[in-house]
Amino acid sequence: AFYAKVRSTYQGWSNGKIINSGSQLYRFTHEMKVGDLIVYPSKHNRQVHIGEITGPFKYQPELEEGYPQTRPVKWLKHLPRTSFSQGALYEIGSALSFFQIKSYADEFMAQLDEQKAAGETISEDDTVGLVTSDIEDQTRDFVIKQLSKNLKGLPLEEFVAHLLENMGYHTRVMRVGEPSVDIVAHKDDLGFEPPIIKVQVKSSDGKIGDRDVSALYGKVGEGEYGLLVTLGEFSPPAITFANSKSNLRLIDGSELVDLIFEYYEKFDAKYKSILPLKKVYVPQTLEDA
């Protein structure tokens, strides 16, 4: 019944989004208990507020439009974000509206201990590297998932051709059904001058074996080059085979993402809409700097 009510209220939402939102509301209503601590990172004043739940759930639509589900809270502390490590700030910056703090719960609890908090300062933050790595990994996963979801088969071939064009090549996407070779890339307008690059694109996110690599290489003539691009990985025999050929190159999903980051600003709006990315600065550890 609850699911049906949510479904009627949020037409157009995916099942996953509805279930996720409903689960958060259920936990807020039924699992949260009086005495539980709550952390609220305010974007309005850039402070972290720590409080305690003091009463049961109440439905009060008259208080503020759009936020009828309420819990009474006694606010215990209001702290600047500089009081916390980068890892703690990253955890409370979750995209979810309501969730349980796990990894850095002790850090927030310590702020309620006046004596401990007074003698504790964040000087050298060893969580910076972890946060930066996590952000990068999530972005890489997002790119691969978007490509796998939206660009299967021929559309991925066209995307790789577009990437090669932004790298300075002219490209021709071959007709459907052409075995082993999906794209021909070259530097001159007509495609007569070497180097000629024959490209095969695999939209699978699994491992590519040496059979596929050798099949492409069988299409590479004298003075030509072979390039195999995949969203996944290559098996050790495939890598060994490619390493033995000076005119054969393999690009796996990780390296493809590197190239996407490098040439992203040149992409057409069509591909930027599939891969909506924004350039941001992330903290860097002193060792890396």
C-alpha positions in Angstrom: 0.0 0.0 0.0 2.8 2.4 0.9 4.6 1.6 -2.4 1.3 2.3 -4.4 0.9 5.6 -2.6 4.4 6.7 -3.4 4.0 5.5 -7.0 0.9 7.6 -7.5 2.6 10.7 -6.0 5.8 10.4 -8.0 4.8 9.5 -11.5 7.7 9.1 -13.9 10.2 8.0 -11.2 12.0 4.7 -11.7 11.2 1.8 -9.4 14.7 2.1 -7.9 14.3 5.8 -7.1 10.9 5.2 -5.5 12.1 2.3 -3.4 15.2 4.3 -2.3 13.1 7.3 -1.3 10.5 5.2 0.4 13.2 3.3 2.4 14.7 6.6 3.7 11.3 7.8 4.8 10.5 4.4 6.5 13.8 4.6 8.4 13.1 8.2 9.4 9.6 7.3 10.6 10.1 3.9 12.2 13.8 3.1 12.8 15.1 6.4 14.2 14.7 6.4 18.0 14.5 9.1 20.7 18.1 9.6 21.9 19.7 9.0 18.6 22.3 11.5 17.5 21.8 13.4 14.2 24.4 15.3 12.0 23.2 18.0 9.7 25.7 19.6 7.3 24.2 22.9 6.4 24.9 24.3 2.9 23.4 27.6 4.0 26.0 28.6 6.7 28.7 25.9 5.9 28.4 24.5 9.5 28.0 21.0 10.8 25.2 20.8 13.4 25.0 17.9 15.8 21.8 17.2 17.7 19.7 14.6 19.5 16.3 13.3 18.6 13.9 14.2 21.5 10.6 12.9 20.3 8.5 10.7 17.9 7.8 11.2 14.3 5.1 13.8 13.4 3.4 14.6 10.1 3.1 18.4 10.1 2.4 19.7 6.6 1.5 23.1 8.0 5.1 23.9 9.1 6.8 24.1 5.8 5.6 23.2 2.3 7.3 20.1 0.9 8.7 19.0 4.3 5.8 17.5 6.3 7.8 14.7 7.9 9.3 15.9 11.1 11.3 14.9 14.2 11.9 17.2 17.2 15.7 17.8 17.7 17.7 19.3 20.5 20.8 20.8 18.9 23.9 20.2 20.9 26.7 21.7 18.9 27.3 23.9 15.8 30.8 23.5 14.4 32.7 24.8 11.4 33.6 22.3 8.7 37.3 22.8 9.5 36.7 20.9 12.8 36.4 17.6 10.8 38.7 15.5 8.6 38.1 15.5 4.8 37.0 11.9 5.1 34.3 12.7 7.7 33.0 15.6 5.5 32.9 13.4 2.5 30.9 10.8 4.3 28.2 13.3 5.4 28.1 14.7 1.9 26.3 11.6 0.6 23.7 12.1 -2.1 21.1 10.5 0.2 19.0 12.7 2.4 18.9 10.3 5.3 21.6 7.7 6.0 23.7 6.2 8.8 27.2 7.5 9.5 29.5 4.5 9.9 33.1 5.1 8.9 33.6 8.4 10.8 31.0 8.1 13.5 33.7 8.3 16.3 34.9 11.6 15.0 31.5 13.2 15.3 30.9 11.6 18.7 34.3 13.0 19.9 33.0 16.6 19.2 30.4 16.1 21.9 33.2 15.4 24.4 34.3 19.0 25.3 37.6 17.9 26.8 38.6 15.7 23.9 37.4 18.1 21.3 39.3 21.0 22.9 42.6 19.2 22.5 42.0 17.8 19.0 42.9 19.8 15.9 43.0 18.6 12.3 46.6 19.4 11.3 47.7 16.7 8.8 44.6 15.0 7.4 45.5 11.5 6.4 42.0 11.0 4.9 42.6 13.4 2.0 44.2 10.7 -0.2 41.3 8.3 0.5 38.7 10.9 -0.4 40.4 11.9 -3.6 40.8 8.3 -4.7 37.2 7.5 -3.9 36.0 10.5 -5.9 38.1 9.5 -8.9 37.0 5.9 -8.7 33.3 6.9 -8.6 33.7 9.2 -11.6 35.5 6.4 -13.6 32.8 4.0 -12.7 30.1 6.5 -13.8 31.8 7.0 -17.2 32.0 3.3 -17.9 28.4 2.7 -16.8 27.1 5.5 -18.9 29.0 4.2 -22.0 27.8 0.6 -21.3 24.2 1.7 -20.8 23.8 4.2 -23.7 26.4 3.2 -26.3 26.2 -0.5 -27.2 27.5 -1.8 -30.5 27.5 0.7 -33.3 26.9 3.8 -31.1 30.1 3.0 -29.2 32.0 2.7 -32.5 30.8 6.1 -33.5 31.8 7.5 -30.1 35.4 6.1 -30.4 35.5 7.5 -33.9 34.5 10.9 -32.5 37.2 10.6 -29.8 39.9 9.8 -32.5 38.7 12.8 -34.5 39.3 15.0 -31.5 42.8 13.5 -31.2 43.5 14.7 -34.8 42.5 11.8 -37.0 40.1 11.4 -39.8 37.8 8.4 -39.4 35.5 6.1 -41.3 33.1 3.9 -39.5 32.9 0.7 -41.5 29.6 -0.9 -42.6 27.8 -3.2 -40.2 28.9 -6.8 -40.4 32.5 -5.9 -41.4 34.5 -8.6 -39.5 37.2 -7.4 -37.0 37.5 -3.8 -38.3 35.0 -1.2 -37.1 36.8 2.0 -37.9 39.6 3.1 -40.2 41.5 6.1 -38.9 44.1 8.2 -40.8 45.8 11.6 -40.7 45.2 12.8 -44.3 41.8 13.8 -45.7 41.6 10.9 -48.2 43.1 8.1 -46.2 45.9 7.3 -48.5 48.9 8.4 -46.5 50.3 6.2 -43.6 49.8 5.5 -40.9 46.5 3.8 -41.5 44.9 2.5 -38.2 42.4 -0.3 -38.2 40.2 -0.2 -35.1 38.0 -2.7 -33.5 35.6 -1.7 -30.7 34.2 -4.0 -28.0 31.3 -2.7 -26.0 31.5 -5.7 -23.6 32.7 -5.0 -20.1 34.2 -8.5 -19.8 37.7 -9.7 -20.6 38.8 -9.7 -24.2 40.9 -12.8 -25.1 43.8 -13.3 -27.5 41.5 -14.7 -30.2 39.9 -11.3 -30.7 43.2 -9.6 -30.7 44.8 -11.9 -33.2 41.7 -11.7 -35.4 42.1 -7.9 -35.6 45.8 -8.3 -36.3 45.0 -10.6 -39.2 43.4 -7.6 -40.9 46.4 -5.3 -40.4 48.5 -5.0 -43.5 52.1 -4.0 -44.0 52.7 -0.4 -42.8 49.3 -0.4 -41.0 48.5 -0.4 -37.3 45.8 -2.1 -35.2 43.9 -0.7 -32.3 41.5 -2.6 -30.1 39.3 -0.6 -27.7 37.1 -2.2 -25.0 35.1 -1.0 -22.0 36.4 -4.0 -20.1 39.8 -5.6 -19.8 42.2 -7.8 -21.7 43.3 -11.3 -20.7 47.0 -11.9 -20.0 47.4 -13.9 -23.2 45.9 -11.0 -25.2 48.3 -8.5 -23.6 51.2 -10.9 -24.3 50.2 -11.2 -27.9 49.9 -7.4 -28.3 53.2 -6.7 -26.6 54.9 -8.9 -29.2 53.6 -6.7 -32.0 55.0 -3.2 -32.4 52.1 -2.1 -34.6 49.3 -3.3 -32.3 47.8 -1.3 -29.4 45.2 -2.2 -26.8 43.1 0.3 -24.9 41.1 -1.0 -22.0 38.2 0.7 -20.1 40.5 2.5 -17.7 42.7 4.0 -20.4 39.7 4.9 -22.4 38.4 6.9 -19.5 41.8 8.7 -19.3 41.4 9.7 -22.9 37.8 10.9 -22.3 39.0 13.1 -19.5 41.8 14.5 -21.7 39.6 15.4 -24.7 36.2 15.9 -23.0 36.1 19.7 -23.6 36.1 19.0 -27.4 33.2 16.5 -27.4 30.0 17.3 -29.2 27.0 18.2 -27.0 25.5 14.8 -27.8 28.2 13.0 -26.0 28.5 15.5 -23.2 24.8 14.9 -22.4 25.5 11.2 -22.1 28.6 11.9 -20.0 27.7 15.0 -18.0 31.0 15.9 -16.2 32.0 19.0 -14.4 35.6 20.0 -13.8 36.3 20.4 -10.1 39.3 20.6 -7.8 39.9 17.8 -5.3 42.4 17.9 -2.4 45.8 16.3 -3.1 48.1 14.7 -0.5 51.4 16.4 0.3 53.2 13.3 -1.0 51.5 13.5 -4.4 52.0 17.2 -4.6 
